[in-house]
Amino acid sequence: MKASKRGRLGLRLSQGEYQTVPRESISPEENILQPVFRNGKLLRKWDFSGLIERSEW
């Protein structure tokens, strides 16, 4: 059975591996995650070609 991680999380790249950590434990500059929605408002717009390109990294 799948379970979600609890709390507000950040993502960092450390020694070639991604690590999920509590958001308050790392600086905003180190956090790879970027907000897309806030309070029901779209903050970023992408076209499909950009999304496909990023998914193939």
Secondary structure, 3 states (H helix, E strand, C coil): CCCCCCCCEEEEEECCEEEEEEHHHCCCCCCCCCCCEECCEECCCCCHHHHHHHHCC
